[in-house]
Amino acid sequence: MKFSRNWQPLSFIAALICAFVGTINTYAQAPTTNTPDQLTADDVVFKREFTLGAKLHSNGFGINANFVKIHNIFKKTVYEIEIMDIHHPKEKRQQSPFASTQGIIRGFVFGKQNSFYAINATAGRVRTVSEKARRSGIGIGVYYAGGFSLGLQKPYYLSVIKGIAPNNTLIKENIAYSPENESLFLNPNLIYSAAGFRYGWGDTKIFPGIQTKVAINFDWASYHEFVKALEVGAMVNAYMPDLGGVFEGKPQGIQLMVNEKPNYFFTNLYLRIMLGKRW
């Protein structure tokens, strides 16, 4: 069985980084007249900040909410709640052979055994390292954080063809992978479509873990009420065996694709855009 990448997220993120950095350099060099010129670390313009963000990482997507305490113009404490999905690098979405005759819109990922989602709760700091924040309102800071992660592994269900009824309609069944139905689950000629997001939650496995991240944070208009920020960084999620398996004496790792080795560590680059408000 052979898999291939569907897209190149690392190249996409790298291109976006270059574009944004170029924009930032241009903006930082432009003169402004509506921001403070003589601020010190003791000058606090705002005390609190709240942002919502959307993240594109090298193997998926995520959304987050940040609750921020502003100590001074050079230091912030960040409390973050995040939900993200993590895909296997070999996942490739494709269409069913029945798509043209049955009008199927929903595709499927061949060989995908489980979906994996992470709920992260972290605390960290942003330290401003750019003196340009005083003149142009653009703060360039280092962000580092760590905390807990709860991994949820949900079986991936396919709608497969089991036969043809006397009236020539297809007989379909929704199934998850098992060694007993491997020949059916891995037969692309009998796959009708993905079964849907709602299937499999009753068999979800829980993996406790941690997340750490480090990033460069670009904050436009640092002294304005509305937050507009871009973040480029790297993160690592590490997990223990699933809780149910530990209690049963059969600890298991995170299994995303059929016939691939279980995994406990996920390292990703990411690009995140955040919007919010200060007060």
Secondary structure by P-SEA (a helix, b strand, c coil): cbbbbcccaaaaaaaaaaaaaaaaaaaaaccccccccccccccccccccccccccccccccccbbbbbbbccccbbbbbbbbccccccccbbbbbccccccccccbbbbccccbbbbbbbbbcbbbbbcccccccccbbbbbbbbbbbbbbbbbbbbbbcccccccccbbbbbbbcccccccccccccccccccccccccccbbbbbbbcccbbbbbbbcccccccccbbbbbbbbbbbcccaaaaaacccccccccccccccccccccbbbbbbbccc
